[in-house]
């Protein structure tokens, strides 16, 4: 089992992703997958029935493995000058869901990133008012806070996707006027691409997504 990310900037990008994952869940599992274009995708659950992914330039063997976020964070800190990283103990059995496909998504529209930040701030205020020991109510998380359409295709973006984007740091806290997020759709997944990563929400039975 080996992981190599030769470029230090790419290692730092993955380390930032892992750090955000650990803030959400200290026992989180991250799934690493080599893509056919030579890049590597790091996947994680967010606790919101939404998957998060960050893509970096790296070489992975085997081409699909899961590991503890804490072990991967340690490996990134201790990487040698060649970028060789020990991802830690393999935890493939701990990953309990399938992943979205790499292709088959239609672009619906682009949304100003500032709109997402405003929605997240508004939602955080409501969550503080109405949260219990179990966190924000499902009614708040499932509420569609944005409608996106193109032609005869339309989708509502739920608050849980907005929270996942901001919790993972995928959208800058003070985005410029030109900063956008891109909304894409497949028959089974909603996908939102931001500058520093993407989130995916399964359409239909979201319980199939890692919690």
Backbone torsions as a table, in degrees:
resi	resn	phi	psi	omega
1	UNK	NA	123.9	-178.3
2	UNK	-144.6	149.9	176.7
3	UNK	-138.7	125.4	179.4
4	UNK	-127.9	123.7	172.9
5	UNK	-127.9	97.2	-170.8
6	UNK	-68.2	-35.6	-175.2
7	UNK	-83.8	125.8	-176.5
8	UNK	-65.1	-32.6	178.0
9	UNK	-64.8	-40.7	177.7
10	UNK	-66.0	-38.1	176.6
11	UNK	-63.3	-41.8	179.1
12	UNK	-64.6	-37.1	177.6
13	UNK	-62.0	-44.9	179.4
14	UNK	-67.6	-38.8	179.1
15	UNK	-61.4	-39.1	178.2
16	UNK	-64.6	-41.1	177.2
17	UNK	-60.3	-48.2	-178.8
18	UNK	-62.7	-38.9	178.9
19	UNK	-60.6	-43.3	178.4
20	UNK	-66.2	-38.2	177.3
21	UNK	-61.1	-44.1	-178.8
22	UNK	-66.7	-31.1	176.4
23	UNK	-63.6	-33.5	-179.9
24	UNK	-81.0	-32.6	-177.2
25	UNK	-159.1	111.9	-178.2
26	UNK	-66.2	-19.3	-179.6
27	UNK	-105.5	21.9	-174.6
28	UNK	-64.9	151.0	173.8
29	UNK	-110.7	137.4	178.2
30	UNK	-115.3	134.3	177.5
31	UNK	-104.6	126.4	179.8
32	UNK	-107.0	134.5	179.9
33	UNK	-138.6	130.8	174.4
34	UNK	-77.2	132.0	179.2
35	UNK	-97.0	162.5	-177.5
36	UNK	-69.9	-18.5	179.8
37	UNK	-87.9	7.4	177.8
38	UNK	91.3	-8.0	176.6
39	UNK	-89.7	168.1	-179.6
40	UNK	-125.2	134.8	179.1
41	UNK	-104.0	134.7	174.6
42	UNK	-110.4	119.8	-176.5
43	UNK	-110.1	147.1	176.1
44	UNK	-153.4	150.6	170.0
45	UNK	-79.8	157.3	-178.0
46	UNK	-114.4	-2.5	-174.9
47	UNK	79.8	5.9	-177.3
48	UNK	-119.9	18.5	-172.8
49	UNK	58.8	34.3	178.6
50	UNK	-135.2	134.5	176.3
51	UNK	-93.8	145.8	177.1
52	UNK	-120.2	145.5	-179.8
53	UNK	-142.0	142.9	173.4
54	UNK	-128.8	133.1	-177.9
55	UNK	-109.3	130.7	179.0
56	UNK	-134.6	166.4	176.2
57	UNK	-84.9	114.0	-178.6
58	UNK	-162.9	164.0	179.6
59	UNK	-118.4	128.9	-172.9
60	UNK	-128.6	135.9	175.2
61	UNK	-144.5	121.5	0.6
62	UNK	-65.8	170.3	-171.5
63	UNK	-76.0	-6.1	-179.2
64	UNK	-148.0	113.9	179.5
65	UNK	-150.8	154.7	176.8
66	UNK	-116.8	147.0	-178.2
67	UNK	-149.9	163.9	177.1
68	UNK	-72.0	139.1	179.6
69	UNK	-61.3	-35.7	180.0
70	UNK	-65.9	-41.3	178.8
71	UNK	-66.5	-39.2	178.7
72	UNK	-67.5	-38.9	177.0
73	UNK	-60.5	-42.4	178.9
74	UNK	-64.7	-42.9	179.3
75	UNK	-62.4	-38.0	178.0
76	UNK	-66.2	-38.4	178.2
77	UNK	-66.1	-32.3	-174.1
78	UNK	-100.2	10.7	-178.1
79	UNK	-58.1	143.4	179.9
80	UNK	-83.9	-179.0	-174.4
81	UNK	-64.6	-22.6	178.8
82	UNK	-86.3	-5.3	179.8
83	UNK	85.7	17.9	176.8
84	UNK	-76.1	127.4	-173.9
85	UNK	-125.5	133.3	173.1
86	UNK	-90.5	109.7	-177.5
87	UNK	-76.3	-3.2	178.9
88	UNK	93.2	-170.3	-175.8
89	UNK	-65.8	132.6	179.1
90	UNK	-66.5	136.4	-177.4
91	UNK	-132.1	44.8	-176.2
92	UNK	-58.6	-35.8	-177.7
93	UNK	-70.3	-15.0	-178.4
94	UNK	-83.7	-13.9	178.0
95	UNK	-87.9	118.0	-167.2
96	UNK	-112.2	23.4	-178.9
97	UNK	-147.3	159.3	172.7
98	UNK	-78.2	174.4	-179.9
99	UNK	-116.3	155.4	175.7
100	UNK	-64.7	157.1	176.7
101	UNK	-72.3	159.7	177.6
102	UNK	-77.3	-23.7	-175.7
103	UNK	-128.7	177.5	176.1
104	UNK	94.6	14.1	-179.3
105	UNK	-101.4	137.8	175.6
106	UNK	-102.7	135.5	178.4
107	UNK	-76.3	122.1	177.9
108	UNK	-90.7	-56.8	-176.7
109	UNK	-169.2	166.6	173.7
110	UNK	-107.5	139.4	-177.7
111	UNK	-121.1	135.1	176.1
112	UNK	-56.2	132.0	-178.5
113	UNK	-60.4	-31.9	179.5
114	UNK	-59.7	-32.2	177.4
115	UNK	-62.8	-41.8	179.4
116	UNK	-65.1	-40.8	178.8
117	UNK	-62.4	-43.8	178.8
118	UNK	-63.0	-42.2	178.6
119	UNK	-63.8	-40.2	179.7
120	UNK	-64.8	-41.9	179.6
121	UNK	-64.9	-42.2	178.5
122	UNK	-64.4	-43.3	179.9
123	UNK	-65.5	-36.6	178.5
124	UNK	-63.0	-38.8	177.2
125	UNK	-62.9	-43.3	178.0
126	UNK	-66.5	-38.3	-179.6
127	UNK	-63.4	-39.4	178.7
128	UNK	-64.0	-35.8	-179.0
129	UNK	-71.4	-36.7	-168.6
130	UNK	-114.9	0.4	-177.8
131	UNK	-71.0	152.6	174.2
132	UNK	-117.3	-168.2	177.8
133	UNK	-63.4	-17.7	-179.2
134	UNK	-95.4	6.6	179.0
135	UNK	97.0	-167.4	-178.8
136	UNK	-60.7	147.3	178.9
137	UNK	-65.6	147.0	-179.6
138	UNK	-60.2	-31.8	-179.4
139	UNK	-61.9	-35.6	177.1
140	UNK	-72.1	-45.7	-177.5
141	UNK	-64.3	-35.2	-176.5
142	UNK	-85.4	-7.7	-178.5
143	UNK	-67.1	127.7	175.1
144	UNK	-74.1	118.8	-177.1
145	UNK	-106.5	-0.9	-178.7
146	UNK	-153.4	135.1	176.0
147	UNK	-110.5	128.4	-179.0
148	UNK	-126.4	134.6	-177.8
149	UNK	-146.1	159.3	174.8
150	UNK	-156.3	116.9	-177.1
151	UNK	61.3	-126.8	-179.6
152	UNK	-94.2	7.6	177.4
153	UNK	-101.9	137.2	178.8
154	UNK	-149.9	150.5	179.9
155	UNK	-151.0	144.2	171.6
156	UNK	-94.7	136.6	178.5
157	UNK	-97.5	115.6	-178.1
158	UNK	-78.2	158.3	-179.7
159	UNK	-57.7	-33.1	-178.6
160	UNK	-60.8	-32.9	177.1
161	UNK	-70.5	-38.2	177.9
162	UNK	-64.3	-45.9	178.2
163	UNK	-61.2	-41.2	-179.3
164	UNK	-63.4	-42.6	179.2
165	UNK	-59.6	-45.4	-176.8
166	UNK	-77.2	-36.6	179.3
167	UNK	-63.5	-32.2	179.3
168	UNK	-85.7	-2.7	179.4
169	UNK	70.7	23.3	-177.5
170	UNK	-76.1	-21.5	178.7
171	UNK	-112.8	131.5	177.6
172	UNK	-56.7	144.2	-178.0
173	UNK	-64.3	-32.8	178.1
174	UNK	-126.1	74.4	-175.1
175	UNK	-69.5	148.4	175.6
176	UNK	-74.0	169.6	-176.9
177	UNK	-62.8	-26.4	-177.1
178	UNK	-90.0	-7.3	-178.0
179	UNK	-70.7	128.7	-178.9
180	UNK	-129.2	161.4	165.5
181	UNK	-116.7	147.8	-174.0
182	UNK	-111.0	126.7	-178.4
183	UNK	-101.6	125.7	178.6
184	UNK	-126.9	159.8	-173.7
185	UNK	-143.0	139.5	169.0
186	UNK	-123.4	174.2	178.5
187	UNK	-58.5	-23.5	-174.9
188	UNK	-122.8	-8.2	-175.4
189	UNK	-137.4	144.2	165.3
190	UNK	-99.6	131.7	-177.0
191	UNK	-127.9	132.8	178.1
192	UNK	-126.3	118.2	-177.8
193	UNK	-101.6	124.9	175.5
194	UNK	-119.0	179.8	-173.1
195	UNK	-61.0	-39.8	-172.1
196	UNK	-106.4	8.3	178.8
197	UNK	160.5	178.6	-177.3
198	UNK	-129.7	153.8	172.5
199	UNK	-122.9	149.3	-178.8
200	UNK	-129.9	134.2	176.8
201	UNK	-123.8	123.3	-180.0
202	UNK	-70.2	135.3	176.4
203	UNK	-85.4	139.9	-179.2
204	UNK	92.7	-114.7	-174.7
205	UNK	-86.1	87.1	-177.8
206	UNK	-70.7	-12.3	178.9
207	UNK	-65.9	-14.2	177.3
208	UNK	-73.8	-12.7	179.3
209	UNK	-84.1	141.2	179.7
210	UNK	-56.7	130.8	179.6
211	UNK	-92.7	NA	NA
